[in-house]
Amino acid sequence: QVQLTESGGGLVQAGGSLRLSCAASGRTASTDTMGWFRQAPGKEREFVALITWDGGTNYADSVKGRFTISGDNAKNTVYLQMISLKSEDTAVYYCALRRFGVSRYADWGQGTQVTVSS
């Protein structure tokens, strides 16, 4: 029911910056939680950041101080601003949506590749 489309990935040098976008369409709600996850080859998918309906945010320890999640309700879009990128940040980044009161992220985008060269 919800379509999520990530964009903004690419190849950057260590220390550089990227801004990822996730556009949502379909039956979204103002109470939805949006999250960013990433998965590197051979590793499990891991949580990166989330933003709640009331603007609260949370970050994985590995990205605190470097990544910032934000949302634009009018555009139905969530962003992930990434600075001071490290080679360890290389992964496919996914956005996901979780309905209010639900523990599971049920809707996922197809992902966007972020590659950080060192």
Secondary structure, 3 states (H helix, E strand, C coil): CEEEEEECCEEEECCCCEEEEEEEEECCCCCCEEEEEEECCCCCCEEEEEECCCCCEEECCCCCCCEEEEEEHHHCEEEEEECCCCHHHCEEEEEEEECCCCCCCCEECCCEEEEEEC
